[in-house]
């Protein structure tokens, strides 16, 4: 079964976000992470 998961965070450093995504990607139940979109307030 395929599902979409959306994570919203407070302001975070790019490296920390990438590290978290890598940890999620290593989970046995995760097949792949298709995309990550950064939303920036300007």
N, CA and C of each residue as an Amber inpcrd file, in Angstrom:
protein
   126
   0.8430000  -1.1770000   0.0000000   0.0000000   0.0000000   0.0000000
   0.8880000   1.2400000   0.0000000   0.5770000   2.1670000  -0.8620000
   1.3400000   3.4100000  -0.9720000   0.5810000   4.5200000  -0.2570000
   1.3050000   5.2860000   0.5370000   0.6970000   6.4310000   1.2190000
   1.6060000   7.6440000   1.0870000   1.0140000   8.8100000   1.1790000
   1.7680000  10.0580000   1.2100000   1.8830000  10.5070000   2.6580000
   3.0580000  10.9640000   3.0400000   3.2810000  11.4930000   4.3810000
   3.8310000  12.9030000   4.2310000   3.2630000  13.8270000   4.9690000
   3.7030000  15.2180000   4.9300000   4.2460000  15.5890000   6.2990000
   5.4760000  16.0970000   6.3240000   6.0870000  16.5800000   7.5540000
   6.1630000  18.0950000   7.4820000   5.7080000  18.7540000   8.5110000
   5.8690000  20.2000000   8.6300000   6.7830000  20.4520000   9.8150000
   7.7530000  21.3300000   9.6430000   8.6850000  21.6160000  10.7320000
   8.7450000  23.1140000  10.9900000   9.2740000  23.4410000  12.1310000
   9.6410000  24.8280000  12.3830000  10.9010000  25.0810000  11.5670000
  11.4300000  26.2750000  11.6400000  12.6610000  26.6010000  10.9220000
  13.7260000  25.5570000  11.2630000  14.3700000  25.0150000  10.2370000
  15.3620000  23.9610000  10.4430000  16.4910000  24.1150000   9.4370000
  17.6790000  23.6910000   9.8370000  18.8240000  23.7110000   8.9290000
  18.6580000  22.6140000   7.8850000  19.0790000  22.9090000   6.6570000
  18.9500000  21.9460000   5.5550000  19.6100000  20.6150000   5.8950000
  20.7910000  20.6610000   6.4850000  21.4940000  19.4290000   6.8350000
  20.7140000  18.5720000   7.8100000  20.0520000  19.2030000   8.7710000
  19.2510000  18.4620000   9.7440000  18.0400000  17.8120000   9.0820000
  17.4300000  18.5370000   8.1550000  16.2840000  17.9860000   7.4360000
  16.7270000  16.7970000   6.5880000  17.8380000  16.9300000   5.8860000
  18.3440000  15.8330000   5.0570000  18.7010000  14.6140000   5.9070000
  19.2880000  14.8500000   7.0680000  19.6250000  13.7440000   7.9720000
  18.3630000  13.0140000   8.4200000  17.3250000  13.7660000   8.7490000
  16.0600000  13.1500000   9.1580000  15.4460000  12.3520000   8.0130000
  15.4740000  12.9030000   6.8050000  14.9430000  12.1800000   5.6490000
  15.7300000  10.8990000   5.3830000  17.0320000  10.9460000   5.5590000
  17.8540000   9.7460000   5.3830000  17.4900000   8.6820000   6.4060000
  17.2220000   9.0950000   7.6340000  16.8140000   8.1310000   8.6650000
  15.4770000   7.5030000   8.3060000  14.5410000   8.3110000   7.8350000
  13.2390000   7.7860000   7.4230000  13.4120000   6.8200000   6.2550000
  14.2550000   7.1700000   5.3000000  14.4740000   6.3200000   4.1240000
  15.0410000   4.9550000   4.4990000  15.7780000   4.8850000   5.5940000
  16.3760000   3.6140000   6.0260000  15.3880000   2.6980000   6.7450000
  14.2020000   3.1970000   7.0700000  13.2090000   2.3560000   7.7370000
  12.7800000   1.2210000   6.8150000  12.5790000   0.0610000   7.3950000
  12.2110000  -1.1200000   6.6130000  10.8900000  -0.9240000   5.8670000
   9.9800000  -0.1640000   6.4440000   8.6540000   0.0110000   5.8420000
   8.6300000   1.0740000   4.7460000   9.7560000   1.7480000   4.5120000
   9.8080000   2.8120000   3.5050000  10.4840000   2.2830000   2.2470000
   9.7650000   2.3460000   1.1340000  10.3340000   1.9080000  -0.1440000
  11.2080000   3.0020000  -0.7450000  10.6930000   4.2350000  -0.7560000
  11.4740000   5.3530000  -1.2770000  10.8370000   6.6690000  -0.8550000
  11.6420000   7.7080000  -0.8840000  11.1550000   9.0690000  -0.6920000
  11.1760000   9.7170000  -2.0710000  10.0060000  10.0670000  -2.5600000
   9.9010000  10.5960000  -3.9250000  10.3160000  12.0540000  -4.0200000
   9.9660000  12.8380000  -3.0150000  10.2960000  14.2580000  -3.0960000
  10.2750000  14.8980000  -1.7190000  11.0030000  15.9830000  -1.6340000
  11.0000000  16.8270000  -0.4400000  10.9470000  18.2620000  -0.9460000
  10.0000000  19.0160000  -0.4570000   9.8060000  20.3870000  -0.9300000
   9.9980000  21.3460000   0.2350000  10.9070000  22.2850000   0.0610000
  11.1480000  23.3110000   1.0750000  10.2540000  24.5070000   0.7590000
   9.5330000  24.9690000   1.7650000   8.6980000  26.1600000   1.6290000
   9.3430000  27.2490000   2.4690000   9.6230000  28.3810000   1.8320000
  10.3340000  29.4660000   2.5000000   9.4450000  30.6970000   2.5550000
   9.3510000  31.2820000   3.7230000   8.6010000  32.5280000   3.8830000
   9.4940000  33.6810000   3.4420000   8.9900000  34.4820000   2.4990000
   9.7900000  35.6160000   2.0250000   9.0780000  36.9310000   2.2680000
